[in-house]
């Protein structure tokens, strides 16, 4: 599992990074609003851990921008503020959970694990983008009303793109989501899989929905 931790306190950031890595979780870090925004929009995270007070802006504003930008990755906010109004503001911005400092790391770890296991049922059962329609429960896919038959791996790739719609999904995230630990990262299997999905989703249509972001990964959007 890969998560993003946005926290400006260097000591706390180090403790969180070391703690998550001890549990086998890959951690990407950011310490400012701008860094957090750039890395969050890169996509490919199971969960974003977001401090509410950041240099250059607030975690609430950042969460709002992510949601408005189509990023659906679960967000847990960290803050020293514990009033009801503060919690309501954080959750209203699109956060999925809220943890007040100081906290026990094992509680944060448990909450991150719970958010990462969030079932598809909490997402819209049917995802639509222009004329693409995907039923996440039945795994039925249609483009312009025509049914599209996908293999298991093709659908898993599309599912990952949907969960990060509007954001860039990098190679590491695709590999972790679609293949197991035995996957050889030096093969071209990833590019072949993306090409197969594009052939079925995009090739016959003027409007392309799967975009290559040079040097970064792929993005589902218009």
ABEGO torsion letter per residue (X at the ends): XBBBBBBABAAAAAAAAAAAAAAGBBBBBBABAAAAAAAAAAEGBABBBBBABBBGEBAAAAAAAAAAAGBABBBBBBBABABAAAAAAAAAAGBABBBBOBBBAAAAAAAAAAAAABBAAABBABBBBEABBBBAAAGBBBBGGBBBBBBAAAAAAAAAAAAABGBBBBAAAAAAAABBAABBAABAAAAAAAAAAAAAAAAABABBABBBBBGAEBBBEX
